[in-house]
Amino acid sequence: MDIVVEKQFPQFAGKRVGIICNHTACDKTGKHIVDLFHDSGVCRVTAIFGPEHGFRGMHADGQKIHDDTDEKTGAVIYSLYGKIRKPTSEMLDNVDVLVYDIQDVGARFYTYITTMSLAMESAAEKGIPFVVLDRPNPIRGDRIEGPLLDMNFQSFVGHHKIPIRYSMTIGELARWTNGAGHLKDSAKADLTVIKMAGWNRQLWYDETDSPWISPSPNMTHLGTATVYPGFCLLEGTNLSEGRGTKEPFLQFGAPWIDEKSYAESLNNMGLAGVTFEPVTYTPITIPHVAYNPKYKNQLCRGVHINIADRDQFMPVRAMVLILEKTKALYPDRFHLKSGIDRLYGSDKLRNALVQGAPVADLIESWNADRQMFYEQTYSYYLYK
């Protein structure tokens, strides 16, 4: 966004602009993209599109959002998280160029990247340019982890055949999606990615000069984003993932766990870069953040995660091994939910856990996936 402002919006002069964004779409001074475009005087904001959590990021995970009107610009704010998840042709009737600016977290099941792909399809079908204002992958751009999505399990939390931790920026992902024919019917959008200045693949978000803006209500700081690619898998189990507390995904447990022995067992696994300490917590409803969390108003016993070395920590590997250990410790209490397949990207993890097959074999299989994905995507990298 800062580069567009600095160059005084040359690509948008005289255009009617549609903007796909949320509250993270700010420049380094905290000014929002809609205000910046509107105040530029060189173009008009005629439509705004909000993803999951809404245009202002004030809605809890999964909560349906309705259309609204922006008071400052008069533009309709269309929700892309409800019955309609892809801009319709009618929504784009008053749009000359469609802009995407949302901070991502680098995990396949974060729905903003699905929204981006669907919006690119709409732009291609309408014959209007699609512009991505690139932003950092906050958990480094050089780490690929987890299995490629089995397209038989395609969903809104897994739209393309990518690993769970896919290493690219949103701009690079858009280039690959568009250039490699992964849009519906191999459509091609008129895509422009406006690059960042000064970003390299080894940087964590807190090593950039941009302030952290929580991209969703439960992603309050970089530590949460660091564990999220693996620890979101907890949502496909009957363990609480910590929603309804101040530390979602950084603590997990259940009423039937012995927190001290559980922490000891997990620490004895020697997982790289992370340790665990016993904790108790009670999930509650938190307006705009967590509605009816698992084990609501019940005392949960479990562990809190301490990230000792984030460069060594591999969250997907860690969580797959933790699930295996938890099943061994609590065979009669621990169980999986159907959603685990959508999150993992196939039924292989569930089948391995149910059948007692070693998950180490799954982890080993990721090596081929990682190499294949890197070879497919490297030519679309903007930062090397």
Secondary structure, DSSP 4 states (H G I P E B T S, - for coil): -HHHHHTT-GGGTT-EEEEEE-TT-B-TTS-BHHHHHHHHSSSEEEEEEE-TTTTTT-S-TT-----EE-TTT--EEEESSSS--S--TGGGTT-SEEEEE----SBTT-THHHHHHHHHHHHHHHT--EEEE----TB-SS--BSPPPPGGG-BTTB-SS--SB----HHHHHHHHHHTT-SGGG----EEEE--SS--TT-BGGGSSSPP--SSTT--SHHHHHHHHHHGGGGGBSSB-STTSSSBTTEEEETT--HHHHHHHHHTTT-TTEEEEEEEE----BTTTBSS-TTTTS-EEEEEEEES-TTT--HHHHHHHHHHHHHHH-TTT--B-THHHHHHTSSHHHHHHHHT--HHHHHHHHHHHHHHHHHHHGGG-S--
